[in-house]
Amino acid sequence: MRFRQIEAFRCVMLRGTTAAAAAEMHVSQPAISRLISDLEHSLGFMLFERRKGRLHPTLEATEFFRSVEESFLGFERLEAVAEKIRTRVPSELKIASTPAIASSLLPLAIKEHKKYYPDERITLYTENMSQVVVKLQANAVDLGVGLELPNLIGIENEFIGNARFVFAMQAGHALAKKDVIQASDLTGESVLTVMDSDPAYWDKLGHAYKLIKGQIQEHIAIDTAHTGYAMIAEGMAVGVVEPFAARVWRGNNVITRPFEPAVHYSYGLAYPTGTRQHKSLHFFAETIKQVARQMPEFNETVSG
């Protein structure tokens, strides 16, 4: 069997005559008849009965046609996929991000992106960094946004900027009188700790508490900044936390101050290897970097 023979058979079945099939395929009517005859010879059964100059499909032809149609529908889907690849305009962007970034940087970036790609669907997954890595390595998302990742197999990284973590406490806390909070000020306080399946992400926080490790209470562990800020708002603890969620919680019984020793974390974009060539993905990444440059969190601005 050759593809051209199958195509001729399908055209005759859909159009009803060899003349109509010939017109669609831009060949002569005898050429269609020859293709059908060759296909019948290859298959070993008749596809059409010829009565009074017209072709009538056999039962075998009707059965065979079902599978032919399934194959052509699959072929048409392949053509659609190829068109997307050619134009590099995916119909959907899938993004994995930490919750704090998802509620601060990304809404601004997505709003700007939608001005140029209004019909593109955006799916946003909020995860801790370990789960972001899992999704990237499984090629389940187009882009990851959060703490800058180390070199990992199957992932490409791009730097966004550095952010200084802030000290957060309930409004009215005794430490609110201070302009800068020192690690030594935390003696006797209930201080949040961060849990993650890869605790190496939070080594810098651990080092900041090192000298007062035995003098603070660490009874509450959190896995997202928003959870931490909620605990702080209720007076359950204080903590050194990322600055992005602070914009949501300031005015909700939470205030922030600079913390010493300063704790800086690098943030970045991450891609499954080989996907950055999509036009809209590249544009979205550039938009994120542009928005980040305008955010005070990346410029170490801290206010109460």
PAZAPA-4460 file (N, C-alpha, C; in steps of 0.05 Angstrom, whole numbers, plus 32768, in hexadecimal, padded with zeros to 4 digits):
% residues 304
    n_x    n_y    n_z   ca_x   ca_y   ca_z    c_x    c_y    c_z   seq   type   mol
   8011   7FE8   8000   8000   8000   8000   8011   8019   8000     1      M     A
   8008   802C   7FF1   8016   8046   7FF1   8002   805B   7FFB     2      R     A
   800D   8070   8007   7FFB   8085   8012   7FE9   8091   7FFC     3      F     A
   7FF4   8095   7FE4   7FE4   80A1   7FCE   7FCC   8090   7FC7     4      R     A
   7FCF   8075   7FC9   7FB9   8063   7FC3   7FA3   8066   7FD9     5      Q     A
   7FAC   8068   7FF2   7F99   806B   8008   7F8A   8086   8006     6      I     A
   7F99   809A   7FFE   7F8D   80B5   7FFA   7F78   80B4   7FE5     7      E     A
   7F7E   80A7   7FCF   7F6A   80A5   7FB9   7F51   8096   7FC2     8      A     A
   7F55   8080   7FD0   7F3E   8071   7FDA   7F2D   8082   7FEC     9      F     A
   7F39   8091   7FFE   7F2A   80A2   8011   7F1B   80B7   8002    10      R     A
   7F27   80C3   7FEE   7F1A   80D8   7FDE   7F01   80CD   7FD0    11      C     A
   7F04   80B5   7FC5   7EED   80A9   7FB7   7ED6   80A4   7FCA    12      V     A
   7EDD   8099   7FE2   7EC9   8093   7FF6   7EBB   80AD   8000    13      M     A
   7ECA   80C2   8003   7EBE   80DB   800D   7EAF   80EA   7FF7    14      L     A
   7EB9   80EA   7FDE   7EAE   80FA   7FC9   7E9A   80EA   7FB7    15      R     A
   7E9C   80D0   7FB7   7E88   80C0   7FA9   7E8F   80B8   7F8D    16      G     A
   7EA1   80C6   7F80   7EA8   80C0   7F64   7EC6   80C4   7F60    17      T     A
   7ED0   80B6   7F4C   7EED   80B9   7F45   7EF2   80D4   7F3A    18      T     A
   7EDF   80E0   7F2C   7EE2   80FB   7F21   7EE6   8110   7F37    19      A     A
   7ED6   810E   7F4C   7ED8   8121   7F62   7EF2   811D   7F71    20      A     A
   7EF9   8103   7F75   7F13   80FD   7F82   7F2A   8108   7F72    21      A     A
   7F29   8105   7F58   7F3F   810E   7F47   7F42   812C   7F49    22      A     A
   7F2B   813A   7F4A   7F2C   8158   7F4C   7F39   8160   7F66    23      A     A
   7F32   8152   7F7C   7F3D   815A   7F96   7F5B   8154   7F98    24      E     A
   7F64   813E   7F8B   7F80   8136   7F8D   7F91   8142   7F76    25      M     A
   7F83   8151   7F64   7F91   815E   7F4E   7FA0   814A   7F3C    26      H     A
   7F92   8134   7F35   7F9C   8120   7F23   7F85   8119   7F0F    27      V     A
   7F8B   8108   7EFC   7F77   8100   7EE8   7F65   80EA   7EF4    28      S     A
   7F4D   80E7   7EE8   7F3B   80D2   7EF1   7F47   80B6   7EED    29      Q     A
   7F55   80B0   7ED6   7F61   8096   7ED3   7F77   8091   7EE8    30      P     A
   7F84   80A6   7EF1   7F99   80A2   7F06   7F8C   8099   7F20    31      A     A
   7F74   80A4   7F27   7F66   809B   7F3F   7F5E   807D   7F3C    32      I     A
   7F53   8076   7F25   7F4B   805A   7F20   7F63   8047   7F23    33      S     A
   7F7A   8050   7F19   7F92   803F   7F1A   7F9B   803C   7F37    34      R     A
   7F9A   8052   7F47   7FA2   8051   7F63   7F90   803E   7F73    35      L     A
   7F76   803F   7F6D   7F63   802E   7F7B   7F68   8011   7F73    36      I     A
   7F6C   800C   7F59   7F72   7FF1   7F50   7F8B   7FE5   7F5D    37      S     A
   7FA0   7FF6   7F5F   7FB9   7FED   7F6B   7FB5   7FE7   7F89    38      D     A
   7FA4   7FF7   7F96   7F9F   7FF3   7FB3   7F90   7FD9   7FB7    39      L     A
   7F7C   7FD4   7FA6   7F6D   7FBA   7FA8   7F80   7FA3   7FA4    40      E     A
   7F92   7FA5   7F92   7FA5   7F8F   7F8D   7FB6   7F8B   7FA6    41      H     A
   7FBF   7FA1   7FB2   7FCF   7F9F   7FCA   7FC0   7F93   7FE2    42      S     A
   7FA7   7F9B   7FE4   7F97   7F92   7FFB   7F8D   7F75   7FF8    43      L     A
   7F89   7F6D   7FDF   7F7F   7F52   7FDA   7F61   7F4F   7FDC    44      G     A
   7F53   7F66   7FDB   7F35   7F65   7FDA   7F2B   7F7E   7FCB    45      F     A
   7F12   7F7C   7FC1   7F07   7F91   7FB1   7EFC   7FA7   7FC4    46      M     A
   7F00   7FC0   7FBB   7EF6   7FD7   7FCA   7EDD   7FE2   7FBE    47      L     A
   7ED9   7FDF   7FA4   7EC2   7FEB   7F97   7EB7   7FD7   7F82    48      F     A
   7E9D   7FD6   7F80   7E90   7FC9   7F6A   7E89   7FDD   7F55    49      E     A
   7E8E   7FD7   7F3C   7E8A   7FE9   7F26   7E70   7FE2   7F18    50      R     A
   7E5C   7FF2   7F1C   7E41   7FED   7F10   7E38   8006   7F01    51      R     A
   7E33   8002   7EE7   7E29   8017   7ED6   7E3B   8030   7ED8    52      K     A
   7E55   802B   7ED8   7E68   8041   7ED7   7E6D   804F   7EF2    53      G     A
   7E60   8045   7F07   7E64   8052   7F21   7E71   803E   7F35    54      R     A
   7E7F   8049   7F48   7E8C   8038   7F5D   7E7A   8036   7F75    55      L     A
   7E77   801E   7F7F   7E67   8019   7F97   7E79   800B   7FAB    56      H     A
   7E7D   8017   7FC4   7E8F   800A   7FD7   7E85   7FEF   7FE0    57      P     A
   7E98   7FDC   7FE3   7E92   7FC2   7FED   7E91   7FC3   800B    58      T     A
   7E87   7FAE   8018   7E87   7FAD   8035   7EA4   7FAF   8040    59      L     A
   7EB7   7FA2   8031   7ED3   7FA3   8039   7EDD   7FC0   8039    60      E     A
   7ED4   7FCF   8024   7EDD   7FEB   8021   7ED3   7FFC   8039    61      A     A
   7EBA   7FF7   8041   7EAE   8006   8057   7EBD   8001   8071    62      T     A
   7EC4   7FE7   8075   7ED3   7FE0   808D   7EEF   7FEC   808D    63      E     A
   7EFC   7FEA   8076   7F17   7FF5   8073   7F18   8013   8076    64      F     A
   7F02   8020   806D   7F01   803D   806D   7F01   8048   808A    65      F     A
   7EF5   8039   809D   7EF5   8042   80B9   7F11   8046   80C3    66      R     A
   7F22   8033   80BD   7F3E   8035   80C6   7F4D   804A   80B7    67      S     A
   7F47   804D   809E   7F54   8062   808E   7F4D   807E   809A    68      V     A
   7F34   8082   80A1   7F2C   809C   80AD   7F3A   80A1   80C7    69      E     A
   7F3C   808C   80D8   7F4B   808F   80F1   7F67   8098   80EC    70      E     A
   7F74   808C   80D8   7F90   8092   80D2   7F92   80AF   80C8    71      S     A
   7F7F   80B8   80B7   7F80   80D3   80AC   7F7B   80E8   80C2    72      F     A
   7F69   80E1   80D5   7F64   80F4   80EB   7F7E   80F7   80FB    73      L     A
   7F8C   80E1   8100   7FA5   80E2   810D   7FBA   80F2   80FE    74      G     A
   7FB9   80EF   80E3   7FCC   80FE   80D2   7FC6   811C   80D3    75      F     A
   7FAC   8122   80D4   7FA4   813F   80D6   7FAD   814B   80F0    76      E     A
   7FAC   813A   8106   7FB5   8144   8120   7FD3   8149   811F    77      R     A
   7FE1   8137   8111   7FFE   813B   810E   8004   8155   80FF    78      L     A
   7FF4   815B   80EA   7FF8   8174   80DB   7FF4   818C   80ED    79      E     A
   7FDF   818A   80FF   7FDA   81A1   8111   7FF1   81A5   8124    80      A     A
   7FFC   818F   812E   8014   8190   8140   802B   819D   8131    81      V     A
   802F   8194   8118   8045   819E   8108   8042   81BC   8104    82      A     A
   802A   81C5   8100   8025   81E2   80FC   802C   81F2   8115    83      E     A
   8025   81E7   812C   802C   81F4   8145   804B   81F6   8148    84      K     A
   8058   81E0   8141   8075   81E0   8143   8081   81F4   8130    85      I     A
   8076   81F6   8117   8081   8209   8103   807E   8225   810D    86      R     A
   8066   822C   8118   8061   8247   811F   806B   824E   813B    87      T     A
   8071   8239   814B   807B   823D   8166   8067   824D   8177    88      R     A
   804E   8249   8173   803A   8257   8183   8028   8242   8190    89      V     A
   8030   8239   81A8   8020   8225   81B6   8005   8231   81BE    90      P     A
   7FF0   8220   81C0   7FD6   822A   81C8   7FD3   822D   81E6    91      S     A
   7FE7   8223   81F4   7FE6   8224   8211   8002   8226   821D    92      E     A
   8005   8236   8231   801E   8237   8241   8019   822B   825C    93      L     A
   802A   8218   8264   8027   820C   827E   803F   8215   828F    94      K     A
   8038   8220   82A6   804C   822C   82B7   804B   8221   82D3    95      I     A
   8062   821A   82DE   8063   8211   82FA   8072   8226   830A    96      A     A
   8067   822E   8321   8073   8244   8330   806E   8241   834E    97      S     A
   8080   824C   835E   807B   824D   837A   8063   825F   8380    98      T     A
   8053   825A   8395   803B   826A   839A   803F   8288   839C    99      P     A
   8055   8290   83A9   805A   82AD   83AD   805F   82BA   8392   100      A     A
   806F   82AE   8380   8073   82B9   8366   8059   82B9   8356   101      I     A
   8049   82A4   8359   8030   82A2   834A   801C   82B7   8352   102      A     A
   801F   82C2   836A   800C   82D6   8373   8018   82F3   8373   103      S     A
   8030   82F6   8368   803C   8310   8367   8046   8317   834B   104      S     A
   805C   830A   8343   8068   8310   8329   8057   8306   8312   105      L     A
   804D   82EE   8313   8040   82E2   82FC   8026   82F0   82F3   106      L     A
   8015   82F9   8306   7FFD   8307   82FC   8004   8320   82EB   107      P     A
   8019   832E   82F3   8021   8346   82E4   802C   833E   82C8   108      L     A
   803C   8328   82C8   8047   831F   82AF   8032   8314   829C   109      A     A
   801F   8304   82A7   800A   82F8   8297   7FF8   830E   828B   110      I     A
   7FF2   8322   829B   7FE2   8338   8291   7FEF   8345   8279   111      K     A
   8009   834A   827A   8017   8356   8263   8018   8343   824C   112      E     A
   801D   8329   8251   801F   8315   823C   8005   8313   822C   113      H     A
   7FEE   8315   823A   7FD4   8312   822E   7FCE   8329   821A   114      K     A
   7FDC   833F   821C   7FD8   8354   8209   7FE0   834C   81ED   115      K     A
   7FF3   8339   81EC   7FFF   8330   81D2   7FF6   8314   81CA   116      Y     A
   7FEE   8304   81DE   7FE5   82E9   81D9   7FCA   82E5   81E7   117      Y     A
   7FB5   82F4   81DF   7F9C   82F4   81EE   7F8E   82D9   81EE   118      P     A
   7F92   82C8   81DA   7F83   82AF   81D7   7F93   8297   81E3   119      D     A
   7FAB   829C   81EC   7FBB   8286   81F6   7FB2   827E   8213   120      E     A
   7FAE   8265   8217   7FA6   825B   8231   7FBF   8258   8243   121      R     A
   7FBD   8261   825B   7FD3   825F   826E   7FCA   824E   8286   122      I     A
   7FD8   8239   828B   7FD3   8228   82A2   7FE9   822B   82B6   123      T     A
   7FE2   8232   82CF   7FF6   8238   82E4   7FF4   8224   82FA   124      L     A
   800A   8216   8300   800C   8204   8316   801D   8211   832C   125      Y     A
   8012   8211   8345   8022   821C   835B   802D   8204   836B   126      T     A
   8047   8204   836E   8055   81ED   837A   806D   81F7   838A   127      E     A
   8078   81E6   839C   8092   81EC   83A7   80A7   81E6   8392   128      N     A
   80C0   81EE   8398   80D4   81ED   8383   80DA   81D0   837B   129      M     A
   80D8   81BD   838D   80DE   81A1   8386   80CA   8197   8372   130      S     A
   80B0   819F   8375   809C   8196   8362   809E   81A5   8348   131      Q     A
   80A7   81BE   8349   80AC   81CC   8330   80C1   81BD   831F   132      V     A
   80D6   81B3   832D   80EB   81A4   831F   80E0   818A   8313   133      V     A
   80CF   817C   8322   80C3   8164   8318   80B3   8169   82FE   134      V     A
   80A3   817E   82FE   8093   8185   82E6   80A5   818C   82CE   135      K     A
   80BA   819B   82D4   80CC   81A3   82BE   80DA   818A   82B2   136      L     A
   80E4   8179   82C3   80F2   8161   82B9   80E0   814E   82AB   137      Q     A
   80C6   814E   82B2   80B3   813D   82A5   80A7   814A   828C   138      A     A
   80B1   8162   8286   80A7   8172   826F   8089   8177   8270   139      N     A
   807F   8179   8289   8063   817E   828D   805B   819B   828D   140      A     A
   806F   81AD   828E   806A   81CA   828C   807E   81D6   8279   141      V     A
   8078   81EE   826F   8089   81FC   825D   809E   820D   826C   142      D     A
   8096   8215   8284   80A7   8228   8292   80A4   8225   82B0   143      L     A
   80BA   8228   82BF   80B9   8228   82DC   80C4   8243   82E5   144      G     A
   80B7   824E   82FA   80BF   8268   8305   80C2   8266   8323   145      V     A
   80D9   826E   832E   80DD   826D   834B   80FA   8270   8351   146      G     A
   8102   8264   8367   811E   8264   836E   812F   825A   8358   147      L     A
   8146   8266   8353   8158   825D   833D   8162   8241   8343   148      E     A
   8160   8230   832F   8167   8214   8333   8185   820F   832D   149      L     A
   8191   81FB   833A   81AB   81F3   8332   81AA   81E5   8317   150      P     A
   81C1   81DE   830C   81C2   81D0   82F2   81B6   81B4   82F6   151      N     A
   81A0   81AF   82E8   8193   8195   82EA   818F   818A   82CE   152      L     A
   818F   8170   82CB   818B   8163   82B1   816F   8169   82A7   153      I     A
   816E   8171   828D   8154   8176   8280   8148   8191   8286   154      G     A
   8157   81A3   8293   814C   81BD   829A   8161   81D3   8293   155      I     A
   8157   81E8   8286   8167   8200   8280   815E   8217   8292   156      E     A
   8171   8227   829B   816B   823C   82AE   8171   8258   82A3   157      N     A
   8163   826B   82AD   8167   8287   82A6   8163   8299   82BE   158      E     A
   8176   82A9   82C5   8175   82BA   82DD   8160   82D1   82DA   159      F     A
   8151   82D5   82EF   813F   82ED   82F0   814B   8303   8301   160      I     A
   8152   82FC   831A   815D   8310   832C   8160   8305   8348   161      G     A
   816C   8315   8359   816F   830E   8376   815A   831C   8386   162      N     A
   8150   830E   839A   813D   831A   83AD   8146   8316   83C9   163      A     A
   8144   832B   83D9   814C   832A   83F5   8133   8322   8405   164      R     A
   8136   830D   8415   8120   8304   8426   811C   8318   843D   165      F     A
   8103   8319   8447   80FC   832D   845B   80F4   831F   8475   166      V     A
   80F6   832E   848B   80EC   8325   84A4   80CF   832E   84A7   167      F     A
   80BD   831B   84AC   80A1   8321   84AE   8096   831B   84CA   168      A     A
   8085   832C   84D4   807A   8329   84EF   805E   8334   84EF   169      M     A
   804F   832D   8503   8034   8337   8507   8036   8355   850E   170      Q     A
   8024   8365   8503   8023   8381   850A   801F   8384   8528   171      A     A
   802F   8395   8534   802D   8398   8551   8042   8388   8560   172      G     A
   8051   8377   8552   8066   8367   855F   807B   837A   856B   173      H     A
   8087   8372   8581   809B   8382   858F   80B2   838A   857D   174      A     A
   80BA   8378   856A   80D0   837E   8558   80CA   8392   8543   175      L     A
   80B0   839A   8540   80A9   83AD   852C   80B5   83C9   8531   176      A     A
   80BE   83CD   8549   80CB   83E7   8550   80E6   83EA   8543   177      K     A
   80F2   83D4   853B   810D   83D4   852F   810C   83D8   8511   178      K     A
   811F   83E7   8506   8120   83EB   84E9   812C   83D3   84DB   179      D     A
   813F   83C5   84E8   814B   83AE   84DC   814B   8398   84F2   180      V     A
   8144   8380   84EA   8143   836A   84FD   815D   835A   84FA   181      I     A
   816B   8356   8511   8183   8345   8512   817B   8329   851A   182      Q     A
   818C   8316   8512   8187   82FA   851A   8185   82F8   8538   183      A     A
   8196   8307   8546   8196   8305   8564   817C   830F   8570   184      S     A
   816C   831E   8561   8153   8328   856C   813E   8312   856E   185      D     A
   8143   82FB   8562   812F   82E6   8561   8130   82D3   8578   186      L     A
   8141   82D8   858B   8143   82C6   85A3   8128   82C4   85B0   187      T     A
   811F   82AB   85B4   8106   82A6   85C2   80EE   82A7   85B0   188      G     A
   80F1   82AE   8596   80DB   82B0   8583   80D4   8295   8577   189      E     A
   80BB   8292   856F   80B3   827C   855E   80B8   8283   8541   190      S     A
   80CB   8276   8535   80D4   827D   851A   80CC   8267   8506   191      V     A
   80C1   8270   84F0   80B9   825D   84DB   80D1   824F   84CF   192      L     A
   80CD   8235   84C8   80E1   8227   84B8   80D3   821E   849F   193      T     A
   80E3   8219   848A   80D8   8211   8470   80DE   81F3   846C   194      V     A
   80C9   81E5   8463   80CD   81C9   845D   80CB   81C5   843F   195      M     A
   80DC   81B4   8434   80DC   81AF   8417   80E9   8193   8414   196      D     A
   80E1   8185   83FF   80ED   816B   83FA   810B   816E   83F4   197      S     A
   8114   8186   83EC   8130   818C   83E8   8138   81A3   83FA   198      D     A
   813F   819D   8413   8145   81B3   8426   815D   81C4   841F   199      P     A
   816D   81BB   840C   8185   81CA   8404   817D   81E6   83F9   200      A     A
   8164   81E8   83EF   815B   8202   83E6   815D   8218   83FC   201      Y     A
   815A   820F   8415   8156   8222   842B   816E   8223   843D   202      W     A
   8186   821B   8433   819E   821C   8443   81A4   8238   844D   203      D     A
   819F   824C   843C   81A6   8268   8443   8196   8271   845C   204      K     A
   817C   8269   845D   816C   826F   8475   8178   8261   848D   205      L     A
   8180   8248   848A   818B   8239   84A0   81A4   8246   84AB   206      G     A
   81B5   8250   8499   81CE   825E   84A2   81C7   8278   84B0   207      H     A
   81B2   8286   84A8   81AB   829F   84B6   81A3   829A   84D3   208      A     A
   8197   8283   84D8   818E   827C   84F3   81A3   826D   8503   209      Y     A
   81BA   8267   84F7   81CD   8255   8503   81D6   825D   851F   210      K     A
   81DD   8276   8523   81E8   827F   853C   81D3   827F   8553   211      L     A
   81B9   827F   854C   81A5   827F   8560   8194   8266   8560   212      I     A
   819F   8251   8554   818F   8239   854F   8182   822E   8569   213      K     A
   8191   822E   857F   8186   8223   8597   8175   8237   85A7   214      G     A
   8173   824F   859D   8165   8264   85AC   814A   826C   85A0   215      Q     A
   8142   825F   858B   8128   8265   857E   8117   824C   857E   216      I     A
   80FD   8250   857C   80EA   823A   857A   80E3   8235   855C   217      Q     A
   80E5   821D   8553   80DE   8216   8537   80C8   8201   8537   218      E     A
   80B1   8209   853F   809A   81F7   8542   8088   81F6   852A   219      H     A
   808B   8209   8518   8079   820B   8500   808A   820A   84E7   220      I     A
   8085   81F6   84D6   8093   81F4   84BC   807E   81F8   84A6   221      A     A
   8086   8207   8491   8074   820E   847B   8081   8205   8461   222      I     A
   8070   8202   844D   807A   81FB   8432   8074   8210   841D   223      D     A
   8065   8225   8425   8060   823C   8413   8061   8256   8423   224      T     A
   806A   826B   8415   806C   8285   8423   8051   828F   842C   225      A     A
   803C   828B   841D   8022   8294   8425   8019   8287   843F   226      H     A
   801F   826E   8442   8018   8260   845B   8027   826D   8472   227      T     A
   8041   8273   846D   8051   8280   8482   8046   829B   8489   228      G     A
   803F   82AB   8476   8034   82C6   847B   8019   82C3   848B   229      Y     A
   800A   82AF   8485   7FF0   82AB   8493   7FF6   82A5   84B1   230      A     A
   800A   8294   84B6   8011   828E   84D2   801B   82A8   84E0   231      M     A
   802B   82B7   84D2   8036   82D0   84DD   801F   82E4   84E3   232      I     A
   800C   82E6   84D1   7FF5   82F8   84D5   7FE5   82F1   84EE   233      A     A
   7FE5   82D8   84F6   7FD6   82CF   850E   7FE8   82D0   8527   234      E     A
   8001   82D9   8524   8013   82DB   853B   801E   82C0   8544   235      G     A
   801D   82AC   8533   8027   8292   853A   8045   8290   8538   236      M     A
   8052   82A1   8528   806E   82A0   8524   8078   82B9   8516   237      A     A
   8092   82BC   8514   809F   82D0   8503   80B0   82C0   84F0   238      V     A
   80BB   82CE   84DB   80CC   82BE   84C9   80DA   82D0   84B4   239      G     A
   80EF   82C5   84AA   80FD   82D1   8492   80F1   82C2   847A   240      V     A
   80E3   82D1   846A   80D4   82C5   8454   80D9   82D4   843A   241      V     A
   80D1   82C8   8424   80D5   82D5   840A   80C3   82EE   8409   242      E     A
   80CC   8303   83FA   80BE   831D   83FC   80A6   8320   83EA   243      P     A
   80A1   830D   83D8   808C   8312   83C3   8070   8310   83CF   244      F     A
   806B   82FD   83E0   8050   82FA   83EC   804B   8311   83FF   245      A     A
   805F   8320   8408   805B   8335   841B   8048   834A   8410   246      A     A
   8048   834F   83F6   8036   8363   83EB   8019   835C   83EF   247      R     A
   8013   8342   83F1   7FF7   8339   83F7   7FF1   833C   8414   248      V     A
   8005   8337   8426   8000   8336   8442   8003   8350   8451   249      W     A
   8012   8363   8445   8014   837E   8452   7FF8   838A   8452   250      R     A
   7FF0   8394   8468   7FD4   839E   846B   7FC2   8388   8475   251      G     A
   7FCC   8370   8478   7FBD   835A   8484   7FCB   8350   849D   252      N     A
   7FD2   8364   84AE   7FDD   835E   84C8   7FFA   8354   84C7   253      N     A
   8008   8359   84B1   8024   8351   84AF   8035   8369   84A7   254      V     A
   804C   836C   84B3   805F   8380   84AB   807A   8373   84A7   255      I     A
   808C   8380   8497   80A6   8374   8491   80BC   8388   8497   256      T     A
   80D3   837D   849C   80EB   838D   84A0   8103   837F   8493   257      R     A
   8118   838E   848D   8131   8381   8484   813C   836F   8499   258      P     A
   814A   835A   8491   8155   8347   84A4   8173   8345   849F   259      F     A
   8182   8343   84B6   819F   833F   84B5   81A6   8326   84C5   260      E     A
   81B7   8315   84BB   81C6   8317   84A1   81B3   8314   8489   261      P     A
   81B8   8324   8475   81A7   8324   845D   81A6   8309   8450   262      A     A
   818E   8301   8448   818A   82E7   843A   8180   82ED   841E   263      V     A
   8191   82E7   840A   818A   82EC   83EE   8185   82D1   83E0   264      H     A
   8171   82D0   83CF   816D   82B8   83BE   816A   82C1   83A1   265      Y     A
   8176   82B2   8390   8174   82B7   8373   815B   82AA   8368   266      S     A
   814D   82B8   8356   8135   82AE   8349   813A   82AB   832B   267      Y     A
   812C   8298   831F   8131   8294   8303   811A   8286   82F5   268      G     A
   811D   8284   82DB   810B   8275   82C9   8118   825A   82C3   269      L     A
   8109   8246   82C0   8113   822C   82B9   8102   821F   82A3   270      A     A
   810E   8212   8290   8100   8206   8279   8108   81E9   8276   271      Y     A
   80F6   81D8   826E   80FF   81BD   8264   8111   81C2   824C   272      P     A
   8127   81B4   824B   813A   81B8   8235   812D   81B6   821A   273      T     A
   8132   81CA   8209   8129   81CA   81ED   810E   81D7   81E8   274      G     A
   8102   81E5   81FC   80E7   81F0   81F7   80E8   820F   81F5   275      T     A
   80FE   821C   81F9   80FF   8239   81FA   80FA   8246   81DF   276      R     A
   80F9   8237   81C9   80F6   8244   81AF   80DA   824D   81A9   277      Q     A
   80C6   8245   81BA   80AB   824E   81B4   80A9   826D   81B6   278      H     A
   809D   8279   81A2   809B   8296   81A2   808E   82A1   81BB   279      K     A
   8077   8296   81C1   8068   82A1   81D8   8076   829C   81F2   280      S     A
   8083   8285   81F4   8092   827E   820C   80AA   8292   8210   281      L     A
   80B8   8297   81FA   80CE   82AA   81FC   80C4   82C6   8203   282      H     A
   80AD   82CE   81F7   80A2   82E8   81FE   809A   82E9   821B   283      F     A
   808D   82D4   8225   8084   82D3   8241   809C   82D5   8254   284      F     A
   80B2   82C6   824D   80C9   82C7   825E   80D5   82E3   825F   285      A     A
   80D6   82F0   8248   80E0   830C   8248   80CE   831F   8258   286      E     A
   80B4   831A   8257   80A1   832A   8266   80A6   8326   8284   287      T     A
   80AA   830E   828C   80AF   8308   82A9   80C8   8318   82B2   288      I     A
   80DD   8317   82A2   80F6   8325   82AA   80F1   8343   82AB   289      K     A
   80E2   834E   8298   80DC   836A   8298   80CC   8373   82B0   290      Q     A
   80B7   8363   82B7   80A7   8369   82CF   80B8   8367   82E8   291      V     A
   80C9   8352   82E9   80DA   834F   8301   80EC   8367   8306   292      A     A
   80F7   8372   82F0   8108   838A   82F3   80FA   83A1   8300   293      R     A
   80DF   83A2   82FE   80D0   83B8   8308   80C5   83B2   8324   294      Q     A
   80CA   839A   832F   80BF   8393   8349   80D3   839A   835F   295      M     A
   80CA   83A7   8374   80DC   83AF   838A   80E8   8397   8398   296      P     A
   80DB   8380   8397   80E5   8368   83A5   8101   8360   839A   297      E     A
   8105   8366   8380   811F   835F   8374   8133   8376   8378   298      F     A
   812B   838B   8386   813D   83A1   838B   8141   83A6   83A9   299      N     A
   813A   8392   83B8   813F   8392   83D5   8130   83A9   83E4   300      E     A
   811B   83B2   83D9   810B   83C6   83E6   80F9   83B9   83FA   301      T     A
   80FA   83C1   8413   80E9   83B5   8428   80DB   83CB   8437   302      V     A
   80C1   83C7   843B   80B2   83DC   844A   809E   83CE   845D   303      S     A
   8096   83DD   8471   8084   83D2   8484   8067   83D7   847D   304      G     A
***
